[in-house]
Amino acid sequence: MALSMSRRLLLSFRSSSSFGWCGSQYIRSQVFHSFDALDGYVPGDSFFALEFSTLNKSGLPFFARRGLSTSILTPASGEAAFPSNLLSKKAVFTPDRTPGLYQDLVIPVTNFHNEDKGLMILAGDVFDVPIRKDIVHRVVRWQLAKRQQGTHSTKTISEVSGTGRKPWKQKGSGRARHGTLRGPQFRHGATMHGPKPRSHAIKLQKKVRRLGLKIALSARAAEGKLMVFEDLVVPTHKTKNIVKYVEQMENTKKLLLVDGGPIDEKLKLATQNLHYANVLPSIGLNVYSILLHDTLVMSRDAVNRIVERMHTPINR
């Protein structure tokens, strides 16, 4: 079968003009004679190639073509090593686990000095829930709408400053009839249907808000961007210490530090001048802040408080 396929391919190459046009009849006949010489040759387990190159009057190559034939793979042919130049150089990442299965996670505990402080088990129903972008979108939209001040205000015709008398008589002046100069068509006049102070907040169920926070924490844990520290105590209030700690972390652009109770004053002073490092207490942890930072660092106390808060029944 391999012999018939190779001969069929050679015959098709002989009768086809896909190799391009060659200006010399002698060169074209030489090319086809080379095919006649190979009619009885059948390749084994490898590819064979025919390369043609001719020269024009100026001596520059203008015709080059390569024809490849198929080969039959047999069990014997697969014993040799696969050519390394055909293998992909790109590393293939295979996750160690499938996220979103509500499995408890074991994560190492460290500190700013990268010292080993043991292990900690993260609750699967908080740090390993299925990722749902629609829930995250709803929670972020709720957060951004709720934090709007809504203090925008414009003056209506009864609030704008100006006289209330009729500017000119109704008829006889030749001008358009008007009853006041405080109308919206006049300069310094009123604004019709303008914004007034109001609340932009929208309603969202508490269980959806809680689920959004779980999804955000699970996403950071699945990406390997969740770190647990024994505590967030820093020796001094110097900013250079935090800069050095962040440089030691791999692939960290923005860092969010979450502590259990009130923020340490030294840590607050050390991070307040860095635009890529922010500090929050556990009670203030929210979905939008997690999404704004690519790395989340939580103290052991903060993890315990978050898990306790997520397990607390919702008051209805």
C-alpha positions in Angstrom: 0.0 0.0 0.0 2.9 2.4 0.8 4.4 1.6 -2.6 1.2 2.4 -4.5 0.7 5.6 -2.5 4.2 6.8 -3.2 3.9 6.1 -6.9 0.5 7.8 -7.0 2.0 10.9 -5.4 4.9 10.9 -7.8 2.6 10.5 -10.8 0.5 13.4 -9.6 3.6 15.6 -9.1 4.7 14.6 -12.6 1.4 15.6 -14.3 0.9 18.7 -12.1 2.2 22.1 -12.7 2.2 23.1 -9.1 6.0 23.3 -9.0 5.8 26.6 -10.9 6.9 27.6 -14.3 10.5 27.3 -15.4 11.8 29.3 -18.3 14.0 26.6 -19.7 12.6 23.4 -21.3 15.9 21.7 -20.6 15.7 22.4 -16.9 12.0 21.3 -16.7 12.9 18.0 -18.4 15.8 17.4 -16.1 13.4 17.9 -13.1 11.0 15.3 -14.4 13.8 12.9 -15.2 14.8 13.0 -11.6 11.3 11.9 -10.7 11.6 9.0 -13.2 14.7 7.9 -11.4 12.9 7.8 -8.1 9.8 5.9 -9.3 11.1 2.7 -7.8 12.2 4.2 -4.5 9.9 3.8 -1.5 10.8 5.5 1.7 10.8 3.5 4.9 10.0 5.1 8.3 11.1 8.6 7.5 10.1 11.5 5.3 12.0 12.2 2.1 12.3 15.6 0.4 13.2 16.7 -3.1 14.7 20.1 -3.4 15.1 21.8 -6.7 17.0 25.0 -7.4 17.7 26.6 -10.7 19.4 29.7 -11.6 18.2 32.5 -13.9 20.3 34.5 -16.3 21.6 36.6 -13.5 22.7 33.6 -11.5 20.2 34.1 -8.6 18.0 31.2 -7.4 14.4 31.7 -8.5 12.8 28.3 -8.2 12.9 26.2 -5.0 10.3 23.6 -4.0 10.1 20.7 -1.6 7.8 17.7 -2.0 7.0 15.5 1.0 5.5 12.0 0.9 3.6 10.2 3.6 4.9 7.4 5.6 3.2 4.5 7.4 3.7 4.5 11.2 4.2 1.0 12.5 4.9 -0.3 16.0 8.5 -0.8 15.0 8.8 2.8 13.8 7.6 4.2 17.1 10.4 2.7 19.1 12.9 5.4 18.1 13.0 8.7 20.0 10.8 11.5 18.7 12.8 14.3 17.1 13.5 17.0 19.7 13.2 19.8 17.2 9.5 18.9 16.6 8.6 19.0 20.2 7.0 22.1 21.7 9.2 24.3 23.9 6.2 25.7 25.8 5.7 24.4 29.3 2.4 22.7 29.9 0.9 23.5 33.3 -1.2 20.8 34.8 -3.0 21.8 38.0 -2.5 19.6 41.0 -6.2 19.7 41.8 -9.6 20.6 40.4 -10.9 23.8 42.1 -14.4 24.2 43.2 -14.9 20.8 44.9 -15.4 22.2 48.5 -12.2 20.4 49.6 -10.3 21.7 52.6 -6.9 23.2 51.6 -3.6 22.9 53.5 -1.5 26.0 53.1 1.9 26.8 54.6 2.1 29.6 57.1 5.0 32.1 56.9 5.8 35.7 57.8 7.5 38.7 56.2 10.9 37.1 56.7 9.8 33.9 54.8 10.2 31.7 57.9 8.3 28.4 58.3 5.5 28.8 60.8 3.7 25.5 60.2 0.6 24.7 58.2 -3.1 25.8 58.3 -6.2 24.2 57.0 -8.6 26.4 55.0 -12.2 25.5 55.1 -13.3 24.1 51.7 -16.8 25.8 51.8 -15.1 29.2 52.0 -11.8 28.9 50.1 -12.8 26.2 47.5 -16.2 27.1 46.0 -17.0 27.0 42.3 -16.0 30.2 40.4 -19.0 32.1 39.1 -18.3 35.4 37.3 -21.9 36.4 37.3 -22.1 36.4 41.1 -18.8 38.4 41.3 -20.2 40.9 38.8 -23.4 41.4 40.8 -21.5 42.0 44.0 -19.1 44.4 42.5 -21.9 46.4 40.9 -23.7 46.5 44.3 -20.6 47.7 46.0 -19.8 50.5 43.5 -23.5 51.6 43.4 -23.7 51.7 47.2 -20.6 53.8 47.7 -21.7 56.6 45.4 -22.3 59.7 47.4 -25.3 60.9 45.3 -24.7 64.5 46.3 -25.2 65.9 42.8 -27.8 68.7 42.7 -29.1 71.2 40.2 -31.5 74.1 40.8 -35.0 74.2 39.5 -36.8 77.3 38.3 -38.1 77.9 41.9 -34.6 77.7 43.3 -32.5 79.7 40.9 -31.7 83.3 41.8 -33.5 86.0 39.8 -36.5 88.3 39.7 -40.0 87.0 39.2 -41.4 89.9 37.3 -42.4 89.6 33.6 -39.4 90.9 31.6 -41.6 92.8 29.0 -45.2 93.1 28.0 -47.0 90.3 26.3 -47.6 92.0 23.0 -46.3 94.8 20.9 -42.5 94.5 21.5 -41.9 92.1 18.6 -40.0 89.7 20.9 -41.0 86.3 22.0 -43.4 86.2 25.0 -41.8 85.3 28.3 -43.0 85.4 31.9 -39.7 85.1 33.7 -36.0 85.3 33.2 -35.3 82.3 35.3 -36.3 79.8 32.7 -33.9 77.2 31.3 -33.6 79.0 28.0 -31.9 82.0 29.6 -28.4 82.4 30.8 -28.1 81.6 34.6 -31.5 80.1 34.3 -32.8 76.9 35.8 -31.9 73.3 34.8 -34.8 71.2 33.9 -35.0 67.5 34.9 -31.5 67.7 36.4 -30.0 65.4 39.0 -31.0 65.7 42.6 -29.5 64.2 45.8 -30.4 60.5 46.0 -29.1 57.1 46.9 -27.7 55.0 44.1 -27.8 51.8 46.2 -29.4 48.7 44.8 -30.6 45.7 46.7 -28.7 42.4 46.8 -29.4 39.4 49.0 -27.0 38.8 51.9 -26.4 35.2 50.8 -25.3 36.5 47.3 -22.9 39.0 48.9 -21.5 36.2 51.1 -21.1 33.9 48.1 -19.3 36.6 46.2 -16.7 37.0 48.9 -16.2 33.2 49.0 -15.7 33.1 45.2 -13.1 35.9 45.4 -11.2 34.1 48.1 -11.4 30.8 46.2 -10.2 32.4 43.0 -7.1 33.7 44.8 -6.5 30.4 46.4 -6.8 28.5 43.1 -4.3 30.9 41.5 -1.8 30.4 44.2 -2.0 34.1 45.1 -3.3 33.6 48.7 -0.7 33.7 51.4 -1.2 33.1 55.1 1.1 34.9 57.6 1.4 34.1 61.3 0.9 37.8 62.0 1.5 41.1 60.3 3.9 42.6 62.8 6.7 44.7 61.3 9.7 45.8 63.4 9.6 49.4 62.3 7.4 51.9 60.6 9.9 52.4 57.7 8.5 52.0 54.2 11.7 50.4 52.9 10.9 47.3 54.9 7.6 46.8 53.1 9.2 47.5 49.8 11.8 44.8 50.5 9.2 42.3 51.5 7.1 42.9 48.4 10.2 42.5 46.2 10.8 39.1 47.7 7.3 37.9 46.6 7.2 36.5 43.1 4.9 38.1 40.5 3.4 40.6 42.9 2.2 43.9 41.6 -0.4 45.0 44.1 -0.6 43.6 47.6 -3.5 43.5 50.0 -2.7 42.8 53.7 -5.6 41.7 55.8 -5.3 41.5 59.6 -7.7 40.1 62.1 -8.2 43.0 64.5 -7.3 46.7 64.3 -4.4 47.5 62.0 -1.0 47.8 63.7 0.1 51.4 63.7 3.6 50.6 62.4 2.2 48.6 59.5 -0.2 51.4 58.7 2.6 54.0 58.6 4.8 51.7 56.5 2.3 51.2 53.8 0.4 54.5 53.6 3.0 55.9 51.1 2.9 52.9 48.7 0.3 52.8 46.0 0.7 49.1 45.5 0.2 48.0 49.1 -3.0 48.4 51.1 -4.1 47.2 54.6 -7.6 46.2 55.7 -9.0 44.7 58.8 -10.9 41.4 58.4 -14.3 43.1 58.9 -13.6 45.4 55.9 -12.5 42.6 53.5 -14.6 42.9 50.3 -14.8 41.5 46.8 -13.8 44.7 45.0 -10.7 45.2 47.1 -9.6 41.5 46.4 -10.1 42.0 42.7 -8.0 45.2 42.7 -5.0 43.4 44.1 -3.3 40.4 42.5 -1.9 39.0 45.8 -3.8 38.6 49.0 -1.9 38.2 52.3 -4.0 37.3 55.4 -2.9 36.7 58.9 -3.9 33.5 60.7 -6.3 35.5 62.9 -7.9 37.1 59.8 -8.5 33.7 58.3 -10.2 32.4 61.4 -12.4 35.5 61.7 -13.4 35.3 58.0 -14.3 31.6 58.3 -16.3 32.3 61.5 -18.2 35.1 59.7 -19.0 32.9 56.7 -20.3 30.2 59.0 -22.6 32.5 61.0 -26.2 32.1 60.1 -27.8 35.0 58.2 -30.4 36.9 60.2 -33.6 37.2 58.3 
